[in-house]
Amino acid sequence: MKTEIWESDPFTPKKGRLLATLSTEYRFQKGDELYFDDTPERLKVRIIDVRMHVKPDGAVAREILALTV
C-alpha cells in the first residue's frame, strides 16, 4: 500500500513536509516510533495520526502524520 509520512505541526494535525513515501503492508499505529537513518543525523518521529484514503477504483492509500522527537 502506498504510504506517505508527513511531519506534523505539534499543535494542529496538519501536514507539513513530506518525510518519506513507502510501499508497505505494515499496520502503523498511533504511538509507533520511526527512525530515518538516511538523513545526516538520525531522525526520530512518533506517529500521531493515520489516515486511510479509498479511491473510486478501490485503491487504498495512507497518510501518516508524525511529530519529530
HELIX and SHEET records of a PDB file:
SHEET    1   A 5 LYS A  15  SER A  23  0                                        
SHEET    2   A 5 LYS A   2  SER A   8 -1                                        
SHEET    3   A 5 VAL A  60  THR A  68  1                                        
SHEET    4   A 5 LEU A  43  VAL A  54 -1                                        
SHEET    5   A 5 GLU A  33  PHE A  36 -1                                        
END                                                                             
